[in-house]
């Protein structure tokens, strides 16, 4: 009995500490730790763009996608592993399009008139896992051009290329397509540490980004390693089951093999 008590005394604090490392960005009840931005020039949506609904006994974030808008955390984050579980709904206004915008900084509207400057983990159907430099963000990515010579695609063996405003491209396509069929839940993981980030779609690495930066007015690039997190409303209905964040001390080595 004494041995059991001693083991519990040693292991319980460790287990409790492990549990507290994970932050639930969606608390399962409401959007109290998020802010919503809708451009003043946008038409009024027919219903709430961002809401929490109960579907089949589960509370989910519903994003209508009716107009372009942002759901942004009120806090900044750095050095983390973010995991989001989501699926597409049935309503499509333009296309099944959304994205996780991370290291977001500056005012809303800097990116395409709606979003903050940021890096985008693309969620758009057919492009899930792509990288896009929203506004004045900057990345360096090992890439090679597709056979048509137009599209840069992530390749671990490729030449490290510069992406951002006034560089050859702002978008780098994913290595492979790992999206689930329509109606099924996708799991996307985003690992950020220092100036590096890794996109993972349903367990498969699709993108590795290096030397994250912000492009200044004079064209210089300053380091960018933290910021708010945004989720886009951008043309398609989306349901989010969970979105969690855990602090990390490095990018897991197995993701970089």
C-alpha positions in Angstrom: 0.0 0.0 0.0 2.9 2.4 0.9 4.5 1.6 -2.5 1.2 2.5 -4.3 0.9 5.8 -2.4 4.6 6.6 -3.1 4.2 5.8 -6.9 1.0 8.0 -7.0 2.8 10.8 -5.2 5.6 10.7 -7.8 3.6 10.2 -11.0 0.4 12.2 -10.3 2.0 15.6 -10.4 3.8 14.6 -13.7 0.5 13.5 -15.2 -1.3 16.7 -14.1 1.6 18.8 -15.5 1.4 17.0 -18.8 -2.4 17.7 -19.1 -1.9 21.4 -18.4 0.5 21.8 -21.4 -2.4 21.6 -23.8 -4.5 24.7 -24.4 -7.9 24.4 -25.9 -8.3 27.3 -28.3 -11.9 26.2 -28.7 -13.3 25.7 -25.2 -16.3 23.7 -26.5 -18.8 26.2 -25.4 -18.4 29.6 -27.1 -15.9 31.9 -28.9 -15.1 34.0 -25.9 -11.3 33.9 -26.5 -11.7 34.9 -30.2 -12.5 38.1 -32.0 -14.3 38.4 -35.3 -13.4 40.8 -38.1 -15.6 41.5 -41.2 -14.7 44.3 -43.7 -17.0 47.2 -43.6 -17.4 47.1 -47.3 -18.6 43.4 -47.3 -22.3 42.7 -47.7 -24.2 41.6 -44.5 -24.2 37.8 -44.2 -27.6 36.1 -44.0 -26.7 34.5 -40.7 -23.9 34.5 -38.1 -20.6 33.8 -39.9 -18.9 32.2 -36.9 -21.0 30.4 -34.2 -21.0 27.4 -31.9 -23.7 24.9 -32.7 -24.7 21.4 -31.4 -24.6 18.8 -34.1 -25.3 15.2 -33.3 -24.6 15.8 -29.7 -21.3 17.7 -30.2 -20.6 21.4 -29.9 -18.7 22.5 -33.0 -17.5 25.8 -34.4 -19.5 26.5 -37.6 -18.1 28.9 -40.2 -20.6 29.7 -42.9 -18.0 30.9 -45.5 -20.6 33.2 -46.9 -18.2 36.2 -47.1 -14.5 36.7 -46.4 -13.9 37.3 -42.7 -11.5 36.4 -39.9 -11.9 34.6 -36.6 -8.8 35.5 -34.6 -7.3 34.6 -31.2 -7.1 37.5 -28.8 -3.6 36.3 -27.8 -0.3 35.7 -29.6 1.5 32.3 -29.6 4.9 31.0 -30.4 6.8 27.6 -30.3 3.8 25.3 -30.5 2.1 22.3 -32.0 -1.4 23.2 -33.1 -3.9 20.5 -34.0 -7.3 21.1 -35.6 -10.0 18.6 -36.5 -12.5 19.9 -39.1 -14.7 18.9 -42.1 -16.5 20.7 -44.8 -20.2 21.4 -44.7 -22.6 21.2 -47.6 -22.9 25.0 -48.4 -20.5 26.4 -50.9 -20.6 30.0 -51.9 -17.4 30.2 -54.0 -15.4 27.1 -53.3 -14.5 24.9 -50.2 -11.8 27.4 -49.1 -10.4 28.4 -45.7 -7.0 28.5 -44.0 -5.2 28.7 -40.7 -3.3 32.0 -40.6 -0.5 31.9 -38.1 2.1 34.4 -36.8 -0.5 37.0 -37.6 0.5 40.6 -36.9 -0.6 44.2 -37.7 -4.1 45.4 -38.4 -6.9 43.5 -40.1 -7.1 44.2 -43.8 -3.4 44.0 -44.6 -3.9 40.7 -46.3 -6.3 40.8 -49.4 -8.3 43.6 -47.7 -9.5 41.2 -44.9 -6.9 39.4 -42.9 -3.8 40.3 -40.8 -0.3 39.8 -42.3 0.4 36.1 -41.6 1.5 32.8 -42.9 -1.3 30.6 -44.3 -1.7 26.9 -43.8 -4.0 26.4 -46.8 -7.2 24.3 -46.2 -8.8 24.8 -49.6 -9.9 21.6 -51.2 -7.2 20.5 -53.6 -4.7 22.7 -52.0 -4.8 21.6 -48.4 -1.3 21.9 -46.9 0.0 24.7 -49.3 1.9 27.7 -47.9 0.8 31.2 -48.8 2.4 34.5 -47.7 -0.6 36.6 -46.6 0.1 40.3 -46.8 3.8 41.1 -46.1 5.0 37.8 -44.6 8.0 36.0 -46.0 9.3 32.4 -46.1 12.1 30.3 -47.6 11.0 26.9 -48.9 12.8 24.1 -50.6 10.9 23.9 -53.9 11.0 22.9 -57.6 8.7 24.1 -60.4 6.1 21.8 -61.8 6.4 20.6 -65.4 4.4 23.7 -66.6 7.1 25.9 -65.1 4.5 28.0 -63.3 3.9 26.4 -59.9 6.4 26.1 -57.2 6.0 22.9 -55.3 7.6 21.9 -52.0 10.4 19.4 -52.4 12.8 18.4 -49.6 15.5 18.1 -52.3 14.6 21.3 -54.1 16.4 24.6 -54.1 15.5 26.9 -51.1 13.5 29.7 -52.8 12.1 33.0 -51.4 8.4 33.6 -51.1 6.5 36.8 -50.5 5.7 40.2 -51.9 8.2 41.2 -54.6 9.6 37.7 -54.7 9.0 35.2 -57.5 5.8 33.8 -55.8 3.7 34.1 -52.7 2.4 30.5 -52.8 4.1 27.2 -52.6 2.1 24.1 -53.4 2.0 21.1 -51.1 4.1 18.0 -51.7 1.2 15.6 -51.9 -2.6 15.6 -51.6 -3.8 14.0 -48.4 -7.3 15.4 -47.9 -10.1 13.2 -46.8 -13.2 12.6 -49.0 -15.9 15.2 -48.6 -17.8 14.9 -45.3 -15.0 13.1 -43.4 -13.0 14.7 -40.7 -9.5 16.0 -41.5 -6.8 16.4 -38.9 -4.2 19.1 -39.6 -1.2 19.7 -37.5 1.0 22.8 -37.5 4.4 22.8 -35.8 6.0 26.2 -35.2 9.4 26.7 -33.6 11.5 29.7 -34.0 11.4 30.8 -37.6 10.5 27.3 -38.9 7.1 25.7 -39.4 5.8 22.3 -40.7 2.4 21.6 -42.2 1.0 18.1 -41.7 -2.3 16.9 -43.3 -3.8 13.7 -41.9 -0.5 12.4 -40.7 1.6 13.3 -43.8 4.1 16.2 -44.0 3.1 18.4 -46.9 5.3 21.5 -46.3 8.4 22.7 -44.4 9.0 26.5 -44.2 12.2 28.2 -43.1 13.4 31.7 -42.1 9.9 33.1 -41.4 9.9 36.9 -41.7 8.0 40.1 -42.1 8.8 42.3 -45.1 9.2 46.0 -44.1 8.4 49.0 -46.3 12.1 49.3 -47.3 12.1 45.7 -48.5 14.2 44.4 -45.6 13.1 41.2 -43.9 12.8 41.0 -40.1 12.4 37.7 -38.1 8.8 36.6 -37.4 8.3 33.8 -34.9 5.0 34.5 -33.1 1.6 36.1 -33.6 -2.1 35.5 -33.4 -3.9 32.7 -35.1 -6.8 33.3 -37.6 -9.3 30.9 -39.2 -10.8 32.1 -42.4 -14.3 32.4 -43.7 -13.6 32.2 -47.4 -16.3 30.6 -49.5 -17.2 27.3 -48.0 -19.1 26.0 -44.9 -16.7 24.5 -42.3 -17.1 22.7 -39.0 -14.3 22.6 -36.4 -14.5 19.9 -33.8 -11.5 20.9 -31.9 -8.4 23.2 -32.0 -5.7 22.7 -29.5 -2.2 24.1 -28.9 0.7 22.6 -27.0 4.1 24.3 -26.4 7.1 22.6 -27.9 10.9 22.9 -27.5 11.7 21.8 -31.0 10.3 20.5 -34.3 10.0 16.7 -33.9 12.9 15.2 -35.8 10.7 12.5 -37.5 8.9 15.3 -39.4 12.1 16.4 -41.0 13.3 13.1 -42.4 
